[in-house]
Amino acid sequence: MNMPDPQAMASAWMSQMTDPSAWQAMFGATPQGASPVAGLLKDAGATIPPQAMESLRNDYLQKAAGLWQEFLAGKTPSLTDRRFAAPEWLSNPMSAFSAASYLLNAEFLTAMADAVETGPRERQKIRFAVQQMVDAMSPANFLATNPEAQQQLIETKGESLTRGLSNMLTDMQKGRISLSDESAFEVGRNVATTPGQVVFENELFQLIQYTPATPTVHQVPLLMMPPCINKFYILDLQPENSVVRYTVEQGHTVFLVSWRNPDASMGATTWDDYVENGAIKAIEVTRAISGADKVNAFGFCVGGTIMSTALAVLAARGEQPAASLTLLTTLLDFEDTGVLEVFIDETQVAMREKALAKGGLMPGRDLATTFSSLRPNDLVWNYVQSNYLKGKEPPPFDLLYWNSDSTNLPGPMFCWYLRNTYLENNLKEPGKLTVAGVPVDLGAIEAPVFVYGSKEDHIVPWSSAYGSMHILNPKNAQANRFVMGASGHIAGVINPASKNKRSYWTNDAAAAPKGKAKAKAKAAASAQEWFDGATEHKGSWWPEWAAFLAEHGGKEVKAPAKAGSKAYQPIEPAPGRYVKVRAD
């Protein structure tokens, strides 16, 4: 076999990279039309200053020359990216060089995206699009350039390729990539297993009342509202990482909303329906069954937005049913929505409204694809490499099983949510929106608030979650508490106290009452100011929340002997029927 001459390769490549016409082809107009990068910049109305481009070019050429010198000298490049951590990448000089070249190109393209002259939102879109291209171009994603997959092919005498093709065909039939061994889990058998009863249901949700785990309970019940974009059992995975089981064991009577997975019959359901017939109805039934005047209200992600809206509607009607409000990774102020901004502008929202505002469903599969694109290396390419190129079966993982169990959304509800929160940020403005027939003022909710944000959250930036501290309970702001946990949107929340993993931050000085003037100043402090004064603690943030709930849980009373009441008889055991309906 004739091997290529490395010196000839180096000379040809370097001469191309120092040729201005080659760079023109990469980033400008070509006889065939605009290059992908140039087209991206043109569509966004962005440019790169010539001086900045020249600086990037020179830096790139210097690093590329150094990489070639190492290659010619027989020196294996250092690869710190975990995609190339396997020994096969370093044992083959060409594979090592391929990975190092890719990383250098990726660094250059990313720097170029950061150097564009345009507005923040447009820059975010360019950065996102470039990152998608960069991640897709990794040599780890292709059999011809992945030495791990090639070695697997040799060792299994072709069986890995056969299995990989079979896995790919199976996933094509599913319409999604398998992230976990889905045969290892079943809702109600080994996930969503905390004992309880469904005590109410309507066309929108089932209400679960969980069986007490202690002889006495706090008098004020806890009503948990998960996001309607996903199944509730993210809060009740397995016993060792179940938020529901933890709160039951802390001595709370726990009620939880299990949203229905919408089908065509719910195609006209609105945001008002989710508030009135969902959250407000759940509060009403919880109070009726427990006999308590108030509830400790809880919302996770979109569930927190719905719960807060419902409490504001009730406040406008003269009711204050919340003893406290817990918001986990929730947006009320949508000024900064992180990378999700790339999917939301007037054109895209108007397109959704044209298709869905008068009826129809937003498929859960489309939502899942959107969220996977936010972390493509972790949720797409990692499984392309493992499942298809290497022919491996994904291991069982309860969180990823849940992640693949998607839900649809009613079109009118989805469109209202997109426009009035993400696009126009109307919800935080007192009286700007009318929901369920009354003007909404989140500041009218009179309840102490526990707000949690995850430090590495790519869906709800922690600083945006902190923004709720400026909106809620302004008359008693010193009673509010903010806690930030390590990790991301889901893993940060599901951090069991028993495992003592990760860490969290608190700022007791910001929460301590020091007079109205000081408390008001503290409440208005920026997220960065809060973090600058915060203290890091090892372990889970759950005990901090448990202390907050106990403080607002009322006196200890005898645990109820059975679920429901005379008016609300148990319908079926938890987790109920609604959560078992799959979107696909």
NUTORMAR-561816 format. One line per 4 residues: for each residue x, y, z of C-alpha. Coordinates in pm, 1 decimal. Layout:
// residues N
X/Y/Z ~ ...
This chain:
// residues 584
0.0/0.0/0.0 ~ 137.4/342.4/-93.1 ~ 140.2/567.2/213.6 ~ 106.4/946.5/167.8
417.9/1156.1/211.5 ~ 367.5/1360.8/532.1 ~ 604.2/1635.5/413.2 ~ 416.1/1670.8/85.9
87.8/1679.3/275.8 ~ 221.7/1949.9/506.9 ~ 350.3/2164.6/222.4 ~ 27.8/2138.6/23.8
-190.2/2212.7/325.2 ~ 14.8/2503.6/453.3 ~ 35.9/2663.1/108.8 ~ -341.2/2641.0/83.4
-392.0/2795.8/425.1 ~ -160.6/3087.0/347.9 ~ -333.6/3151.2/16.1 ~ -581.7/3442.6/52.0
-804.5/3289.8/-215.6 ~ -843.4/2977.8/-1.0 ~ -965.9/3188.7/289.4 ~ -1192.2/3372.4/47.7
-1345.2/3037.7/-44.0 ~ -1392.8/2944.5/320.6 ~ -1547.1/3268.8/444.1 ~ -1651.2/3470.4/141.1
-1794.4/3438.6/-206.1 ~ -1688.2/3159.3/-440.6 ~ -1772.8/3091.4/-805.5 ~ -2024.1/2837.3/-676.9
-2185.5/3091.5/-442.6 ~ -2146.0/3188.8/-80.9 ~ -1969.2/2948.1/154.9 ~ -2175.2/2810.3/446.8
-1998.6/3038.7/693.7 ~ -2033.7/3344.0/470.4 ~ -2399.5/3261.0/411.2 ~ -2457.1/3233.9/784.4
-2302.4/3575.4/846.6 ~ -2494.5/3733.7/559.8 ~ -2828.3/3595.2/681.2 ~ -2762.3/3738.3/1026.5
-2647.8/4073.9/889.6 ~ -2311.6/4025.0/1063.1 ~ -1953.0/4092.5/962.9 ~ -1609.8/4019.3/1102.5
-1377.4/4319.9/1120.1 ~ -1079.7/4270.1/880.8 ~ -831.8/4331.7/1162.0 ~ -994.4/4069.3/1381.2
-1005.2/3822.5/1092.0 ~ -638.0/3879.4/1016.7 ~ -548.3/3823.4/1380.7 ~ -746.2/3499.2/1390.3
-586.7/3384.6/1066.1 ~ -234.0/3451.5/1190.7 ~ -299.6/3276.3/1521.8 ~ -444.6/2979.0/1337.8
-150.1/2952.0/1096.9 ~ 98.7/2971.0/1382.0 ~ -72.7/2690.8/1572.4 ~ -120.3/2484.9/1257.0
249.1/2515.1/1172.5 ~ 338.7/2402.7/1522.8 ~ 106.4/2104.8/1494.6 ~ 265.7/2001.7/1164.7
613.6/2029.3/1310.0 ~ 513.3/1798.1/1591.7 ~ 362.3/1553.5/1344.1 ~ 672.7/1550.9/1125.3
892.4/1502.9/1430.5 ~ 688.9/1199.1/1530.8 ~ 552.4/1367.9/1842.7 ~ 200.5/1266.1/1941.4
-17.9/1571.8/2005.2 ~ -185.4/1617.4/2341.3 ~ -559.2/1547.9/2331.1 ~ -750.3/1674.5/2633.8
-1099.3/1649.6/2482.6 ~ -1284.2/1352.2/2631.7 ~ -1413.9/1249.9/2287.8 ~ -1057.2/1143.2/2207.4
-960.7/996.5/2545.0 ~ -947.3/631.2/2434.1 ~ -595.4/490.9/2373.4 ~ -676.4/411.5/2009.4
-663.0/781.8/1924.8 ~ -306.2/820.7/2051.3 ~ -172.4/486.0/1932.9 ~ -234.0/580.6/1569.9
-37.3/895.9/1467.4 ~ -278.7/980.0/1186.2 ~ -580.4/950.8/1415.7 ~ -411.7/1166.0/1678.0
-326.4/1427.4/1418.4 ~ -678.4/1413.8/1275.2 ~ -826.3/1480.4/1620.2 ~ -576.5/1757.4/1696.4
-645.2/1923.7/1359.7 ~ -1016.3/1905.7/1421.0 ~ -978.7/2067.1/1764.1 ~ -767.1/2344.9/1615.1
-1025.4/2408.2/1342.8 ~ -1302.3/2402.5/1601.0 ~ -1116.3/2657.3/1811.5 ~ -1076.0/2885.0/1512.1
-1440.0/2863.0/1402.4 ~ -1561.0/2929.5/1755.9 ~ -1331.3/3230.5/1789.4 ~ -1455.9/3357.0/1455.4
-1818.1/3330.0/1574.3 ~ -1727.3/3527.7/1885.7 ~ -1562.1/3799.3/1676.0 ~ -1861.7/3890.8/1461.5
-2000.8/4241.0/1480.3 ~ -2373.4/4216.5/1542.6 ~ -2630.3/4227.5/1822.6 ~ -2618.3/3987.5/2121.5
-2912.0/3775.3/2002.5 ~ -2770.9/3742.3/1649.5 ~ -2426.9/3657.0/1787.4 ~ -2586.1/3386.1/2002.5
-2752.7/3237.4/1693.7 ~ -2429.4/3242.1/1495.6 ~ -2240.6/3088.7/1786.8 ~ -2502.6/2814.8/1818.9
-2506.3/2736.0/1445.7 ~ -2127.4/2722.2/1428.3 ~ -2114.8/2498.0/1735.5 ~ -2364.0/2259.6/1575.1
-2140.9/2239.7/1264.6 ~ -1827.9/2197.0/1473.3 ~ -1975.9/1916.2/1683.2 ~ -2108.1/1735.3/1375.4
-1767.7/1750.5/1202.8 ~ -1582.5/1560.3/1475.6 ~ -1379.2/1266.6/1336.6 ~ -1524.7/1059.2/1620.5
-1862.0/1067.7/1443.0 ~ -1752.5/873.2/1132.8 ~ -1641.7/513.0/1096.7 ~ -1367.9/606.9/847.2
-1199.8/839.4/1101.0 ~ -1284.5/676.2/1435.4 ~ -1007.6/432.6/1537.9 ~ -1211.1/303.2/1832.5
-1492.4/193.1/1603.3 ~ -1241.4/48.3/1354.8 ~ -1072.1/-154.8/1629.0 ~ -1412.8/-278.7/1745.0
-1490.3/-381.9/1387.6 ~ -1169.3/-585.8/1367.5 ~ -1206.8/-747.4/1710.2 ~ -1568.0/-854.1/1649.7
-1499.4/-962.5/1289.9 ~ -1762.3/-725.3/1159.2 ~ -2028.8/-805.0/1418.6 ~ -2012.6/-455.3/1570.7
-2105.1/-305.0/1233.1 ~ -2398.2/-544.8/1197.3 ~ -2523.9/-459.7/1544.8 ~ -2472.6/-89.8/1478.6
-2680.1/-100.5/1160.9 ~ -2950.8/-292.0/1347.7 ~ -2950.9/-30.4/1625.7 ~ -2975.0/247.4/1370.4
-3267.7/85.8/1187.3 ~ -3449.2/31.4/1518.1 ~ -3400.1/395.5/1612.6 ~ -3517.6/508.2/1269.8
-3842.6/322.8/1333.0 ~ -3872.0/493.1/1674.2 ~ -3788.7/830.4/1523.9 ~ -3527.4/904.4/1792.2
-3190.2/791.7/1922.5 ~ -3198.6/539.4/2207.4 ~ -3027.4/695.1/2508.9 ~ -3094.2/413.8/2753.7
-3195.3/49.5/2766.2 ~ -3568.0/122.7/2767.6 ~ -3658.9/-239.7/2840.2 ~ -3499.9/-199.8/3185.0
-3767.9/40.2/3310.5 ~ -4144.6/51.4/3341.3 ~ -4343.7/336.3/3492.0 ~ -4503.7/210.2/3812.2
-4273.2/-92.7/3838.2 ~ -3927.3/51.7/3901.7 ~ -3975.8/425.7/3833.9 ~ -4260.0/633.9/3979.8
-4305.5/382.6/4261.3 ~ -4375.3/597.0/4568.7 ~ -4704.6/460.5/4712.4 ~ -5014.0/673.6/4674.5
-5356.9/710.1/4519.2 ~ -5507.4/916.3/4239.3 ~ -5775.2/1117.4/4420.9 ~ -5898.2/1341.8/4137.8
-5886.6/1362.3/3762.5 ~ -6022.3/1579.0/3484.4 ~ -5942.0/1609.5/3114.4 ~ -5612.0/1786.9/3195.5
-5450.6/1612.9/3492.5 ~ -5468.2/1351.7/3765.1 ~ -5396.5/1450.4/4126.0 ~ -5195.5/1198.4/4326.8
-5197.1/1191.1/4708.1 ~ -4899.0/999.4/4843.7 ~ -4916.4/763.2/5139.4 ~ -4759.2/908.6/5457.4
-4428.4/759.0/5567.6 ~ -4434.7/908.1/5919.8 ~ -4690.2/879.0/6203.0 ~ -4735.6/1256.5/6210.6
-4722.5/1511.4/5928.7 ~ -4708.5/1887.0/5890.5 ~ -5055.5/2032.6/5882.7 ~ -4993.6/2230.5/5562.5
-4984.4/1994.4/5262.0 ~ -4728.6/2019.8/4982.3 ~ -4868.7/2050.1/4629.6 ~ -4610.6/1969.4/4361.2
-4649.6/2088.0/4003.1 ~ -4402.4/1936.4/3753.8 ~ -4354.1/2074.9/3402.2 ~ -4620.2/1977.7/3149.2
-4344.2/1951.6/2888.1 ~ -4220.7/1630.5/3053.7 ~ -4360.7/1346.4/3267.6 ~ -4386.7/1404.6/3642.1
-4172.9/1108.2/3740.6 ~ -3853.0/1307.1/3703.8 ~ -3950.3/1391.0/4063.8 ~ -4008.3/1023.6/4147.6
-3751.7/816.4/3963.0 ~ -3626.5/538.8/4190.6 ~ -3648.1/533.3/4572.3 ~ -3289.7/649.2/4620.7
-3326.9/961.8/4403.1 ~ -3696.2/1046.5/4440.0 ~ -3781.3/1402.7/4542.5 ~ -4136.3/1286.1/4618.1
-4025.8/1005.8/4849.3 ~ -3782.3/1240.3/5025.3 ~ -4053.2/1495.4/5103.9 ~ -4294.1/1225.4/5220.6
-4022.5/1093.4/5452.3 ~ -3972.9/1447.9/5582.9 ~ -4325.5/1433.7/5722.8 ~ -4529.9/1610.0/5454.9
-4865.6/1517.3/5305.6 ~ -4768.8/1535.0/4939.1 ~ -5004.8/1593.2/4647.5 ~ -4872.0/1594.3/4290.3
-5014.4/1691.6/3952.4 ~ -4973.7/1430.3/3678.4 ~ -5042.3/1609.8/3350.5 ~ -5220.4/1427.8/3073.2
-5018.3/1362.7/2759.0 ~ -5227.1/1562.2/2508.5 ~ -5386.6/1392.6/2210.3 ~ -5594.0/1541.6/1927.8
-5892.3/1591.4/2159.3 ~ -5688.3/1851.2/2354.2 ~ -5576.2/2042.0/2045.6 ~ -5765.2/2357.6/2145.6
-5645.9/2370.4/2510.1 ~ -5510.5/2709.8/2616.8 ~ -5272.1/2851.6/2875.6 ~ -5579.5/2973.0/3066.5
-5701.2/2611.8/3082.4 ~ -5372.5/2494.8/3232.4 ~ -5398.9/2769.4/3494.6 ~ -5772.6/2747.9/3574.4
-5853.2/2380.4/3520.1 ~ -5504.0/2263.8/3610.1 ~ -5321.7/2455.5/3881.3 ~ -5614.5/2633.4/4045.6
-5825.4/2317.0/4045.7 ~ -5536.6/2121.3/4200.1 ~ -5505.4/2382.2/4477.1 ~ -5880.9/2364.0/4540.7
-5887.0/1983.8/4565.4 ~ -5572.9/1969.7/4781.1 ~ -5722.6/2216.1/5029.7 ~ -6054.0/2029.7/5033.3
-5898.7/1688.3/5099.0 ~ -5645.2/1808.2/5357.0 ~ -5879.6/2049.7/5530.9 ~ -5599.3/2307.5/5534.9
-5654.5/2671.2/5444.7 ~ -5320.1/2695.0/5268.7 ~ -5076.1/2476.5/5077.6 ~ -4702.7/2482.3/5033.7
-4699.3/2536.8/4657.1 ~ -4419.7/2390.4/4442.1 ~ -4331.9/2431.0/4076.0 ~ -4051.1/2285.9/3865.5
-3950.8/2460.7/3539.7 ~ -4266.4/2538.3/3337.4 ~ -4466.6/2397.3/3627.5 ~ -4332.2/2684.6/3836.6
-4442.5/2938.2/3575.2 ~ -4792.6/2786.2/3571.3 ~ -4812.6/2768.6/3951.6 ~ -4696.8/3130.7/3992.1
-4948.1/3247.5/3731.6 ~ -5225.8/3058.3/3912.0 ~ -5137.7/3213.6/4248.2 ~ -5136.6/3559.5/4086.6
-5480.5/3491.9/3938.5 ~ -5609.5/3385.9/4280.7 ~ -5452.5/3697.1/4437.2 ~ -5645.2/3912.0/4188.8
-5958.7/3731.3/4306.2 ~ -5877.7/3811.9/4668.5 ~ -5733.9/3471.0/4764.6 ~ -5391.6/3387.5/4910.5
-5384.5/3006.4/4933.1 ~ -5004.8/2960.8/4951.2 ~ -4820.2/2928.6/5282.8 ~ -4501.4/2924.4/5076.9
-4388.7/2890.7/4716.5 ~ -4097.8/2677.3/4595.2 ~ -3964.2/2736.1/4242.4 ~ -3702.1/2501.9/4098.0
-3520.5/2612.3/3779.6 ~ -3814.8/2835.0/3688.4 ~ -3835.4/3143.5/3469.1 ~ -4065.8/3433.5/3556.3
-3840.2/3699.6/3405.9 ~ -3752.4/3585.8/3053.0 ~ -3502.1/3862.2/2978.6 ~ -3216.5/3610.3/2954.6
-3319.1/3262.0/2845.6 ~ -2972.6/3143.6/2752.8 ~ -2918.4/2940.3/2440.4 ~ -3292.6/2880.6/2391.7
-3304.7/3232.4/2247.8 ~ -3172.1/3092.6/1919.8 ~ -3506.1/2919.2/1859.4 ~ -3729.5/3212.9/1941.1
-3780.1/3527.9/1738.0 ~ -4079.4/3698.4/1579.9 ~ -4051.1/3497.0/1258.0 ~ -4034.3/3159.1/1430.5
-4311.0/3236.1/1679.5 ~ -4537.7/3371.4/1403.7 ~ -4476.1/3052.4/1206.9 ~ -4582.7/2841.1/1506.7
-4887.9/3061.2/1559.3 ~ -4993.0/3024.0/1197.2 ~ -4973.8/2647.2/1226.8 ~ -5097.4/2587.0/1582.3
-5255.7/2890.5/1751.4 ~ -5609.0/2792.2/1647.9 ~ -5566.2/2424.0/1727.8 ~ -5336.1/2125.5/1691.6
-5048.1/1967.3/1879.2 ~ -4682.6/2052.0/1920.2 ~ -4529.7/1702.3/1896.6 ~ -4322.2/1592.2/2192.1
-4069.8/1446.1/1951.5 ~ -3999.5/1793.6/1810.5 ~ -3953.1/1937.5/2159.1 ~ -3716.0/1654.0/2250.3
-3510.0/1717.1/1937.0 ~ -3482.1/2085.4/2024.9 ~ -3356.7/2013.5/2375.9 ~ -3112.6/1748.2/2251.4
-2962.5/2003.9/2012.0 ~ -2863.9/2215.2/2312.7 ~ -2619.5/1941.3/2416.2 ~ -2547.5/1752.0/2093.8
-2225.3/1585.0/2205.3 ~ -2390.9/1440.3/2514.9 ~ -2735.5/1359.4/2376.4 ~ -2672.7/1291.2/2006.2
-2319.5/1224.4/1887.2 ~ -2213.1/1024.0/2190.7 ~ -2487.5/772.8/2109.5 ~ -2421.6/778.9/1735.2
-2067.0/669.6/1813.3 ~ -2159.2/410.0/2073.6 ~ -2483.2/265.6/1933.7 ~ -2414.1/280.3/1560.2
-2036.0/292.4/1499.1 ~ -1942.5/50.5/1779.7 ~ -2263.1/-153.7/1787.4 ~ -2311.1/-122.1/2163.1
-2639.9/-121.7/2350.6 ~ -2698.9/182.4/2573.2 ~ -2691.0/93.2/2944.4 ~ -3000.3/140.9/3164.2
-3022.4/493.0/3309.0 ~ -3346.2/608.7/3469.1 ~ -3294.5/978.9/3396.1 ~ -3231.0/918.6/3025.4
-3525.9/679.3/3009.3 ~ -3741.8/965.0/3139.6 ~ -3576.4/1204.4/2894.9 ~ -3695.2/988.3/2604.7
-4053.5/966.2/2736.0 ~ -4171.5/1285.4/2569.7 ~ -4504.0/1467.2/2587.4 ~ -4705.0/1668.9/2336.2
-4831.8/2019.8/2400.8 ~ -5158.9/2179.0/2285.8 ~ -5086.7/2430.1/2009.6 ~ -5277.1/2730.7/2152.1
-5118.1/2687.2/2494.9 ~ -4771.4/2648.0/2342.9 ~ -4805.9/2954.8/2118.7 ~ -4934.6/3175.7/2402.9
-4644.1/3063.4/2618.1 ~ -4382.9/3133.8/2348.6 ~ -4508.1/3483.2/2266.8 ~ -4593.4/3612.8/2612.3
-4290.7/3476.8/2796.4 ~ -3989.3/3397.9/2577.7 ~ -4056.0/3650.2/2301.3 ~ -4218.0/3950.0/2471.7
-4144.3/3883.8/2843.1 ~ -4489.5/4008.2/2942.4 ~ -4551.4/3788.6/3246.5 ~ -4328.3/3984.4/3483.5
-4502.6/4315.8/3404.1 ~ -4786.1/4379.6/3655.2 ~ -5122.2/4390.9/3483.5 ~ -4989.8/4350.8/3129.5
-5146.7/4007.3/3081.6 ~ -5497.7/3887.0/3151.0 ~ -5525.0/3520.0/3244.5 ~ -5846.1/3341.6/3342.0
-6030.2/3673.5/3322.6 ~ -5815.2/3880.2/3559.7 ~ -5496.1/4089.3/3527.5 ~ -5180.8/3909.6/3643.7
-4946.6/4064.7/3899.8 ~ -4689.6/3817.9/4032.2 ~ -4592.3/4069.9/4298.5 ~ -4938.4/4032.1/4454.9
-4859.3/3676.3/4572.5 ~ -4813.1/3701.8/4948.7 ~ -4597.0/3402.5/5038.5 ~ -4230.7/3346.2/5125.9
-4041.5/3197.2/4834.2 ~ -3766.5/2936.1/4802.1 ~ -3598.2/2978.6/4464.2 ~ -3348.4/2723.7/4331.9
-3122.3/2758.4/4026.5 ~ -2858.2/2523.0/3882.4 ~ -2514.2/2671.0/3818.3 ~ -2465.3/2503.7/3477.7
-2826.7/2511.4/3361.3 ~ -2848.2/2561.5/2983.0 ~ -3230.1/2589.7/2982.4 ~ -3291.1/2822.8/3279.0
-2969.7/3018.0/3352.8 ~ -2928.5/3037.2/3730.2 ~ -2909.8/3417.1/3717.4 ~ -3249.1/3421.3/3544.2
-3395.8/3190.0/3806.8 ~ -3260.2/3435.6/4064.0 ~ -3459.5/3708.0/3887.6 ~ -3775.8/3575.6/4055.8
-3638.5/3717.4/4381.9 ~ -3698.1/4066.5/4239.1 ~ -4057.6/3989.2/4143.2 ~ -4215.6/3778.3/4417.2
-4323.7/3873.4/4769.1 ~ -4188.2/4231.4/4752.3 ~ -4357.8/4336.4/5077.7 ~ -4168.1/4070.3/5273.3
-3861.1/4016.0/5058.5 ~ -3638.9/3920.0/5351.6 ~ -3843.7/3599.1/5389.5 ~ -3739.3/3482.3/5041.6
-3445.1/3247.2/4997.9 ~ -3228.2/3162.0/4697.5 ~ -3009.3/2852.3/4672.1 ~ -2787.8/2758.9/4379.1
-2682.6/2401.2/4315.4 ~ -2403.2/2254.4/4106.7 ~ -2460.0/2083.1/3769.3 ~ -2740.4/2136.5/3517.2
-3114.5/2170.5/3470.1 ~ -3204.2/1815.6/3574.9 ~ -2895.2/1668.1/3741.7 ~ -2869.3/1971.3/3969.1
-3224.7/1921.4/4094.3 ~ -3205.9/1543.0/4128.2 ~ -2921.8/1542.9/4381.1 ~ -3032.9/1317.0/4669.3
-2932.1/1414.6/5021.1 ~ -2839.2/1052.0/5100.0 ~ -2561.8/1044.6/4838.0 ~ -2387.2/1363.2/4958.6
-2266.8/1452.1/4608.7 ~ -2190.9/1779.5/4433.5 ~ -2234.1/2108.8/4617.3 ~ -2457.5/2413.5/4656.8
-2427.9/2781.4/4743.6 ~ -2616.0/2998.4/4992.6 ~ -2591.5/3362.2/5093.6 ~ -2737.9/3394.2/5441.5
-2649.0/3762.0/5461.4 ~ -2878.6/3829.9/5166.4 ~ -3163.6/3638.3/5331.4 ~ -3128.4/3772.0/5685.8
-3383.5/4037.4/5792.6 ~ -3203.6/4363.6/5868.5 ~ -3478.2/4620.4/5847.9 ~ -3699.5/4713.0/5556.9
-3451.8/4937.8/5378.6 ~ -3166.4/4688.7/5393.9 ~ -3391.8/4398.5/5304.4 ~ -3520.4/4586.5/5000.8
-3165.4/4665.5/4890.1 ~ -3062.3/4304.0/4933.3 ~ -3363.0/4179.6/4736.4 ~ -3269.4/4406.9/4448.4
-2908.3/4292.6/4443.8 ~ -2788.5/4143.4/4116.8 ~ -2729.6/3773.2/4075.4 ~ -2356.4/3831.8/4052.8
-2358.2/4029.0/4376.9 ~ -2544.2/3742.2/4541.9 ~ -2289.6/3491.2/4414.0 ~ -1992.2/3706.7/4516.5
-2114.2/3689.6/4876.7 ~ -2224.8/3326.0/4868.4 ~ -2072.6/3029.6/5052.1 ~ -2024.7/2689.7/4890.0
-2132.6/2379.1/5082.7 ~ -2058.8/2018.4/4996.2 ~ -2349.0/1783.3/4935.2 ~ -2714.5/1821.9/4840.2
-2928.5/2133.4/4868.9 ~ -3233.4/1922.3/4961.2 ~ -3191.3/1965.9/5341.9 ~ -3194.3/2346.6/5293.1
-3529.1/2312.8/5118.5 ~ -3656.2/2067.3/5379.5 ~ -3585.5/2323.6/5652.9 ~ -3775.0/2589.4/5456.0
-4076.3/2359.5/5411.4 ~ -4076.6/2263.8/5779.5 ~ -4072.1/2631.4/5875.0 ~ -4390.4/2689.0/5674.5
-4552.1/2349.1/5727.4 ~ -4756.1/2434.6/6034.5 ~ -4797.7/2217.4/6341.6 ~ -4756.8/1840.2/6354.8
-5081.8/1643.5/6318.6 ~ -5166.5/1276.1/6292.7 ~ -5101.8/1139.9/5944.7 ~ -5421.3/1072.5/5745.9
-5523.4/708.5/5763.9 ~ -5632.9/694.1/5399.6 ~ -5615.1/898.6/5084.5 ~ -5886.6/1127.8/4956.3
-6205.5/1227.0/5129.6 ~ -6578.6/1164.4/5111.6 ~ -6603.5/1401.8/4816.1 ~ -6282.4/1280.6/4650.5
-6259.5/903.7/4663.6 ~ -5943.8/724.0/4541.9 ~ -5965.8/637.0/4172.1 ~ -5660.6/414.9/4118.6
-5313.7/356.6/4268.6 ~ -5025.7/587.4/4188.0 ~ -4874.3/663.4/3942.4 ~ -5208.8/651.9/3758.3
-5300.5/610.3/3392.4 ~ -5211.9/951.3/3253.4 ~ -4837.2/922.9/3304.3 ~ -4823.2/591.8/3116.5
-4950.9/735.4/2786.8 ~ -4659.7/782.1/2547.8 ~ -4637.5/1049.5/2281.1 ~ -4484.5/809.6/2031.6
